[in-house]
Amino acid sequence: MDTLVREASGTVRASLNYLEPTAERPVSYTFEPPPGTPWRTGKYSPASIAIADGRAEDAALSLDRNGFLLASAPSAVRDFYDEEEVRRVYYPEVERAMLERTGAAEVVVFDHNWRRAAGAVPAEGGRVVIKEPVSRVHNDFTLRSGPERAAAELSARGRDAAAVLKSRFALINLWRPIREPVEDFPLAVCDAQTIAARDLVPSDLVYRDRVGETYSVTFNPAHRWFYFPHMRREEALFIKCFDSAADGRARFTAHSAFANPAAEKAPPRESIEARALVLF
């Protein structure tokens, strides 16, 4: 079994921003929208949530039951802000890690992004685009967009998407600190078994060349939240954002960054997240 960094820590109470129930379809832009168009529609309100220390029960957590998993995953990457090194060295590392922990037949890493909390110094030379942490409860893919993204990635590689996707597949993120340990704006994950279908609201995510679909999430007191305090560079958090199997496994895992009340004068969080298509 992997050895994880374990430090004494308890549950924290923090605000998580949930979508208020709405009859209108929420829309968010990834670039500055046309004049008069808001960056985001839909109203988000904070809820005070008890976020448990996932390290206290990590042995009982699994991707298929809870939708997330913390694991030891050392990396040979020297500079996570080097685009070429990330694709050459890190992508194969992510593929191997996911093969090992999912039992999949094949893993295809298809993109990544960097995030840094507000106030951090931009990357040297402006080499990469670094976004702020997403501080609202969401899930990256939906019942519609999960299969669409999977098919698009396979087709772009010359594969017969219709044939490949007849078998089970999943979309899984791997989230890792760049600066360590993560104290401010850590990532909270919601136990997938506590999420009801009615909590998930399809929402448009507008890019310059396409419109994606994600889930915004409305508040449900049954939601059970976790985070992993003091995460270090050699640790990685696996987050299942879509699973084609509808047999009781975790399918969607809501998550959000949050302002950690236990972090005082901590350095800004820096992280990288890779997304992968996992084929069974």
Sequence and secondary structure as in RCSB ss.txt:
>XXXX:A:sequence
MDTLVREASGTVRASLNYLEPTAERPVSYTFEPPPGTPWRTGKYSPASIAIADGRAEDAALSLDRNGFLLASAPS
AVRDFYDEEEVRRVYYPEVERAMLERTGAAEVVVFDHNWRRAAGAVPAEGGRVVIKEPVSRVHNDFTLRSGPERA
AAELSARGRDAAAVLKSRFALINLWRPIREPVEDFPLAVCDAQTIAARDLVPSDLVYRDRVGETYSVTFNPAHRW
FYFPHMRREEALFIKCFDSAADGRARFTAHSAFANPAAEKAPPRESIEARALVLF
>XXXX:A:secstr
           EEEEEEEE   SS  EEESS  STT  SB S EEEEEEEEEEGGGGGGG  TTTTSEEEEE   
  S TT HHHIIIIIHHHHHHHHHHHH  SEEEEEEEEEEE TT    GGG S EE    S EES  TTHHHHHH
HHHHHHTT  HHHHTTS EEEEEEEEESSSSB SS EEEE GGG  GGGEEEEEEE SS EEEEEEEB  TT  E
EE TTB TTEEEEEEEEES  SSS     EEE   TT SS    EEEEEEEEEE 
